[in-house]
Amino acid sequence: MLGCSPDTVEDLAAFKAKYDLPFTFLSDSDHQIAEAYGVWVLRERDGRQFMGISRSTLILDSSGTIARAFRRVTPAGHAKELLAALE
């Protein structure tokens, strides 16, 4: 499993350590991966529009094609849903 984020390598290492996560994170600082998978989108908060990540979980097959997509995920309950999909 891999995680991917536009955060820096250092920030991702700290996040991984803080939550003791068992997978590798990729830094996508230029958001090319996010754009390729359609998760770099126009967002809005407090009436302000900006480009950012639409929090998503994508299960990819061996060729990199999306086999299953969970869009606009929230942390609560998502882990159980994801684990069920991976079985």
N, C-alpha and C positions, 0 to 999 in steps of 0.2 A: 504494500500500500504506500501511496505517496500523498502528501498534502502539498498544495501549491497556493502561494499568496504573493501579492505585490510587496510585502514587507521585506526588509533587509535580511540577509543571512544571519546577522547577529540577533535581530529581533526574533526570528524564527527559532534559533537555537535556544534563546531564553524561554520562549513559549513552550517549546518541546520539553525543556527541563522542568519548568514550573508545573506542568500537568503530567509529567512522566509518560509521555506519549511514545508508543513503540514503533513509529514509522518515520520515514524520511520526509523532510519538507524541501520543496524547491522554491527558490526566490524568483519571482516573475516580475522584477522591478520595472521592466518595460511593458508589462502586461500583454505580451504577444500570445502567450498561452491562453490567458483569459479571453482575449479577443477571438482566438481561433475556436474556442468552445462556447462562445456566446454569453460569457458571464461578465464582461466589461461593458457596463450599460449606463445609461443616463439615469441618475438617481435624484431624489429630492428629499430635503430635510429642512424644516423650518422655513419653507418657501424659497429655499435656495437650490438651484440645480447644479449638479456636478457629475463627472464620470467616476464610477467606482465599481466595486465588485458586488454582484448579486450573489449572496451567499448560497452556494450550491454544492451538492455532492454528485459527482459523475462517476459511474462505474464504466470503465473502458474495457473493451476486449483486447486481445493481443495485438491487433493492428492499430489501436488507438481510436477506434470508432466507439461512440457512446452506445453502450448496451442498455443502460438505465440511467435516468436523470431524476434527481430530487432538486427541485428549484425552490428558491426562497425558503430555505430551511431555517429552523430555529433550533437551538441546542436542546431544548426540552423535548425528550421523546425521540429525537432523531436517531440516536445510537441504536435503539432497539429496532427501529424500522430498517436501518441500514444493515444491521447484522442479519435480520430475517431475509433480506434481499440477497445477501451474499451466500446463504446456505444452499 
